[in-house]
Amino acid sequence: MLKTRIITALVLLAILLPIMYLGNFWAFSAVVVAFFAAAIWECQRLFKKPGPFLMSAIWTVFFGYLLFHLNSFSTPLLFALCVAFWVLRLTPLLAKGLPGFGFSNGLLSTLYGISIFGCFIAIAVLFQRSPLYLLSVMVIVWVADVGAYFAGKAFGKHKLAPTISPGKSWEGAIGGWLAVLVLAGLSTLVPQLQDTFAAQLFARKGWMIAVALLSVISAASVVGDLFESMLKRRAGMKDSSNLLPGHGGVLDRIDALIPVLPLAVLLDLWR
């Protein structure tokens, strides 16, 4: 399993890193469309929607069209809606629990689908800002996840959400949050990293506001992870799919990014 996981990761890096480095929006868009198609197909399966291939094709055609017409519609409105969905509907379900596979499930699948849609549009918007800027936002989420893993292994005693993800602990979440703040603080000291998301946040908003906003982002990444875990538990699935051998599905890799990236774009627009 570890060997398969490493091979898959190396293949993905071999595809993504050259595209990120060259900054070619067309090549980047082709990869983004492919990953979006996979993610929205997995979403349809998690909600047990009929005709997942057809529905994912419709979503993908619409996504592909808007991706190449980013300047013709209001992306801030889309991102604001995504953040509102998470604050008002999706996050509260972590305490209330998911509805059954009925009418409410259909509405919920639409909200989550729009959230995934907004996440991938945010990827394109951040990439246009610069590939480094996009990567710097993703790194915040990855650091929160890695920090939570090691802190949880070392100190984890109090379960964060035992019925959703028994392996997660409050100590792990706090460790991930501290890792994010340390990394963000260090980025302000490196000249080559001054155009990254965290460094810009500190420069524009000051330390107190930047720490508060990074804390919100860290918490949002945990919420995204837990929400997808809850969907998988309800659907009786270990992974969202087997598209990425050793890693599960696309949603398993980007679940924490879904609530974070639209929020990051809104914060970047807040000058």
Contacts in CASP RR format, 6 or more apart in sequence:
PFRMAT RR
TARGET T0000
AUTHOR 0000-0000-0000
METHOD contacts of the structure
MODEL  1
MLKTRIITALVLLAILLPIMYLGNFWAFSAVVVAFFAAAIWECQRLFKKP
GPFLMSAIWTVFFGYLLFHLNSFSTPLLFALCVAFWVLRLTPLLAKGLPG
FGFSNGLLSTLYGISIFGCFIAIAVLFQRSPLYLLSVMVIVWVADVGAYF
AGKAFGKHKLAPTISPGKSWEGAIGGWLAVLVLAGLSTLVPQLQDTFAAQ
LFARKGWMIAVALLSVISAASVVGDLFESMLKRRAGMKDSSNLLPGHGGV
LDRIDALIPVLPLAVLLDLWR
1 246 0 8 1.000
4 245 0 8 1.000
4 246 0 8 1.000
5 245 0 8 1.000
5 246 0 8 1.000
5 247 0 8 1.000
7 245 0 8 1.000
8 244 0 8 1.000
8 245 0 8 1.000
8 246 0 8 1.000
8 247 0 8 1.000
9 247 0 8 1.000
12 244 0 8 1.000
15 31 0 8 1.000
16 31 0 8 1.000
19 27 0 8 1.000
19 28 0 8 1.000
19 31 0 8 1.000
20 28 0 8 1.000
20 131 0 8 1.000
20 134 0 8 1.000
20 135 0 8 1.000
21 131 0 8 1.000
23 127 0 8 1.000
23 131 0 8 1.000
25 124 0 8 1.000
25 127 0 8 1.000
25 128 0 8 1.000
28 124 0 8 1.000
28 127 0 8 1.000
29 64 0 8 1.000
29 67 0 8 1.000
29 68 0 8 1.000
29 124 0 8 1.000
32 67 0 8 1.000
32 120 0 8 1.000
32 123 0 8 1.000
32 124 0 8 1.000
33 60 0 8 1.000
33 63 0 8 1.000
33 64 0 8 1.000
33 67 0 8 1.000
35 120 0 8 1.000
35 250 0 8 1.000
35 254 0 8 1.000
36 59 0 8 1.000
36 60 0 8 1.000
36 63 0 8 1.000
36 64 0 8 1.000
36 116 0 8 1.000
36 117 0 8 1.000
36 120 0 8 1.000
37 56 0 8 1.000
37 57 0 8 1.000
37 59 0 8 1.000
37 60 0 8 1.000
38 241 0 8 1.000
38 243 0 8 1.000
38 249 0 8 1.000
38 250 0 8 1.000
39 116 0 8 1.000
39 120 0 8 1.000
39 250 0 8 1.000
39 251 0 8 1.000
39 254 0 8 1.000
40 55 0 8 1.000
40 56 0 8 1.000
40 59 0 8 1.000
40 60 0 8 1.000
40 63 0 8 1.000
40 113 0 8 1.000
40 116 0 8 1.000
40 117 0 8 1.000
41 52 0 8 1.000
41 53 0 8 1.000
41 56 0 8 1.000
41 241 0 8 1.000
42 240 0 8 1.000
42 241 0 8 1.000
42 243 0 8 1.000
42 249 0 8 1.000
42 250 0 8 1.000
42 251 0 8 1.000
43 56 0 8 1.000
43 109 0 8 1.000
43 112 0 8 1.000
43 113 0 8 1.000
43 116 0 8 1.000
43 251 0 8 1.000
44 51 0 8 1.000
44 52 0 8 1.000
44 55 0 8 1.000
44 56 0 8 1.000
44 109 0 8 1.000
45 52 0 8 1.000
45 235 0 8 1.000
45 237 0 8 1.000
45 240 0 8 1.000
45 241 0 8 1.000
46 228 0 8 1.000
46 231 0 8 1.000
46 232 0 8 1.000
46 235 0 8 1.000
46 237 0 8 1.000
46 240 0 8 1.000
46 251 0 8 1.000
47 101 0 8 1.000
47 105 0 8 1.000
47 106 0 8 1.000
47 108 0 8 1.000
47 109 0 8 1.000
47 112 0 8 1.000
47 231 0 8 1.000
47 235 0 8 1.000
48 101 0 8 1.000
48 105 0 8 1.000
48 235 0 8 1.000
49 55 0 8 1.000
49 106 0 8 1.000
49 109 0 8 1.000
59 113 0 8 1.000
59 117 0 8 1.000
63 117 0 8 1.000
63 120 0 8 1.000
63 121 0 8 1.000
66 73 0 8 1.000
66 121 0 8 1.000
67 120 0 8 1.000
67 121 0 8 1.000
67 124 0 8 1.000
70 121 0 8 1.000
70 124 0 8 1.000
70 125 0 8 1.000
70 128 0 8 1.000
75 121 0 8 1.000
75 122 0 8 1.000
75 125 0 8 1.000
75 265 0 8 1.000
76 265 0 8 1.000
76 266 0 8 1.000
76 269 0 8 1.000
78 117 0 8 1.000
78 118 0 8 1.000
78 121 0 8 1.000
78 262 0 8 1.000
79 118 0 8 1.000
79 121 0 8 1.000
79 122 0 8 1.000
79 262 0 8 1.000
79 263 0 8 1.000
79 265 0 8 1.000
79 266 0 8 1.000
80 266 0 8 1.000
81 114 0 8 1.000
82 114 0 8 1.000
82 115 0 8 1.000
82 118 0 8 1.000
82 119 0 8 1.000
82 259 0 8 1.000
82 262 0 8 1.000
82 263 0 8 1.000
83 259 0 8 1.000
83 262 0 8 1.000
83 263 0 8 1.000
83 266 0 8 1.000
85 111 0 8 1.000
85 114 0 8 1.000
85 115 0 8 1.000
86 115 0 8 1.000
86 220 0 8 1.000
86 223 0 8 1.000
86 224 0 8 1.000
86 259 0 8 1.000
89 108 0 8 1.000
89 111 0 8 1.000
90 108 0 8 1.000
90 111 0 8 1.000
90 112 0 8 1.000
90 115 0 8 1.000
90 223 0 8 1.000
90 227 0 8 1.000
90 259 0 8 1.000
91 223 0 8 1.000
91 227 0 8 1.000
93 108 0 8 1.000
93 227 0 8 1.000
93 230 0 8 1.000
94 161 0 8 1.000
94 164 0 8 1.000
94 223 0 8 1.000
94 226 0 8 1.000
94 227 0 8 1.000
94 230 0 8 1.000
97 230 0 8 1.000
98 105 0 8 1.000
98 108 0 8 1.000
98 230 0 8 1.000
98 231 0 8 1.000
98 234 0 8 1.000
99 105 0 8 1.000
99 108 0 8 1.000
100 234 0 8 1.000
112 227 0 8 1.000
112 231 0 8 1.000
115 258 0 8 1.000
115 259 0 8 1.000
115 262 0 8 1.000
116 251 0 8 1.000
116 258 0 8 1.000
118 261 0 8 1.000
118 262 0 8 1.000
119 254 0 8 1.000
119 257 0 8 1.000
119 258 0 8 1.000
119 259 0 8 1.000
119 261 0 8 1.000
119 262 0 8 1.000
121 262 0 8 1.000
122 261 0 8 1.000
122 262 0 8 1.000
122 264 0 8 1.000
122 265 0 8 1.000
123 134 0 8 1.000
123 261 0 8 1.000
125 265 0 8 1.000
126 133 0 8 1.000
126 134 0 8 1.000
126 137 0 8 1.000
126 261 0 8 1.000
126 264 0 8 1.000
126 265 0 8 1.000
126 268 0 8 1.000
127 134 0 8 1.000
129 268 0 8 1.000
130 195 0 8 1.000
132 195 0 8 1.000
132 196 0 8 1.000
133 195 0 8 1.000
133 196 0 8 1.000
133 197 0 8 1.000
136 187 0 8 1.000
136 193 0 8 1.000
136 196 0 8 1.000
136 197 0 8 1.000
136 198 0 8 1.000
137 197 0 8 1.000
137 260 0 8 1.000
137 261 0 8 1.000
137 264 0 8 1.000
138 257 0 8 1.000
139 183 0 8 1.000
140 180 0 8 1.000
140 183 0 8 1.000
140 184 0 8 1.000
140 197 0 8 1.000
140 198 0 8 1.000
140 214 0 8 1.000
140 217 0 8 1.000
140 218 0 8 1.000
140 221 0 8 1.000
140 260 0 8 1.000
141 217 0 8 1.000
141 221 0 8 1.000
141 256 0 8 1.000
141 257 0 8 1.000
141 260 0 8 1.000
143 176 0 8 1.000
143 179 0 8 1.000
143 180 0 8 1.000
143 183 0 8 1.000
144 176 0 8 1.000
144 177 0 8 1.000
144 179 0 8 1.000
144 180 0 8 1.000
144 218 0 8 1.000
144 221 0 8 1.000
144 222 0 8 1.000
144 256 0 8 1.000
145 176 0 8 1.000
145 221 0 8 1.000
145 225 0 8 1.000
145 256 0 8 1.000
146 176 0 8 1.000
146 179 0 8 1.000
147 172 0 8 1.000
147 175 0 8 1.000
147 176 0 8 1.000
147 179 0 8 1.000
148 168 0 8 1.000
148 172 0 8 1.000
148 173 0 8 1.000
148 175 0 8 1.000
148 176 0 8 1.000
148 179 0 8 1.000
148 222 0 8 1.000
149 172 0 8 1.000
151 171 0 8 1.000
151 172 0 8 1.000
151 174 0 8 1.000
151 175 0 8 1.000
151 176 0 8 1.000
151 178 0 8 1.000
151 179 0 8 1.000
152 169 0 8 1.000
152 171 0 8 1.000
152 172 0 8 1.000
152 175 0 8 1.000
155 169 0 8 1.000
155 171 0 8 1.000
155 172 0 8 1.000
156 169 0 8 1.000
156 170 0 8 1.000
156 171 0 8 1.000
156 172 0 8 1.000
157 169 0 8 1.000
157 171 0 8 1.000
158 169 0 8 1.000
158 170 0 8 1.000
158 171 0 8 1.000
159 166 0 8 1.000
159 167 0 8 1.000
159 168 0 8 1.000
159 169 0 8 1.000
159 170 0 8 1.000
160 168 0 8 1.000
160 169 0 8 1.000
160 170 0 8 1.000
160 172 0 8 1.000
160 173 0 8 1.000
160 222 0 8 1.000
160 226 0 8 1.000
161 168 0 8 1.000
161 226 0 8 1.000
164 226 0 8 1.000
164 229 0 8 1.000
164 230 0 8 1.000
164 233 0 8 1.000
165 225 0 8 1.000
165 226 0 8 1.000
165 229 0 8 1.000
168 222 0 8 1.000
168 225 0 8 1.000
168 226 0 8 1.000
173 219 0 8 1.000
173 222 0 8 1.000
176 218 0 8 1.000
177 215 0 8 1.000
177 218 0 8 1.000
177 219 0 8 1.000
180 214 0 8 1.000
180 217 0 8 1.000
180 218 0 8 1.000
181 211 0 8 1.000
181 214 0 8 1.000
181 215 0 8 1.000
183 198 0 8 1.000
184 198 0 8 1.000
184 199 0 8 1.000
184 201 0 8 1.000
184 202 0 8 1.000
184 210 0 8 1.000
184 214 0 8 1.000
185 198 0 8 1.000
185 202 0 8 1.000
187 193 0 8 1.000
187 196 0 8 1.000
187 198 0 8 1.000
187 199 0 8 1.000
188 194 0 8 1.000
188 198 0 8 1.000
188 199 0 8 1.000
188 202 0 8 1.000
188 203 0 8 1.000
193 199 0 8 1.000
194 200 0 8 1.000
194 203 0 8 1.000
197 264 0 8 1.000
197 268 0 8 1.000
198 210 0 8 1.000
198 214 0 8 1.000
200 268 0 8 1.000
201 210 0 8 1.000
201 213 0 8 1.000
201 214 0 8 1.000
201 267 0 8 1.000
202 210 0 8 1.000
204 271 0 8 1.000
205 213 0 8 1.000
213 267 0 8 1.000
216 263 0 8 1.000
217 260 0 8 1.000
217 263 0 8 1.000
217 264 0 8 1.000
220 259 0 8 1.000
220 260 0 8 1.000
220 263 0 8 1.000
221 256 0 8 1.000
221 257 0 8 1.000
221 259 0 8 1.000
221 260 0 8 1.000
222 256 0 8 1.000
223 259 0 8 1.000
224 255 0 8 1.000
224 256 0 8 1.000
224 258 0 8 1.000
224 259 0 8 1.000
224 260 0 8 1.000
225 255 0 8 1.000
225 256 0 8 1.000
227 255 0 8 1.000
228 240 0 8 1.000
228 251 0 8 1.000
228 252 0 8 1.000
228 255 0 8 1.000
228 258 0 8 1.000
229 255 0 8 1.000
232 238 0 8 1.000
232 239 0 8 1.000
232 240 0 8 1.000
239 248 0 8 1.000
239 249 0 8 1.000
239 252 0 8 1.000
240 248 0 8 1.000
240 249 0 8 1.000
240 250 0 8 1.000
240 251 0 8 1.000
240 252 0 8 1.000
241 248 0 8 1.000
241 249 0 8 1.000
241 250 0 8 1.000
241 251 0 8 1.000
242 248 0 8 1.000
242 249 0 8 1.000
243 249 0 8 1.000
243 250 0 8 1.000
244 250 0 8 1.000
244 252 0 8 1.000
244 253 0 8 1.000
247 253 0 8 1.000
END
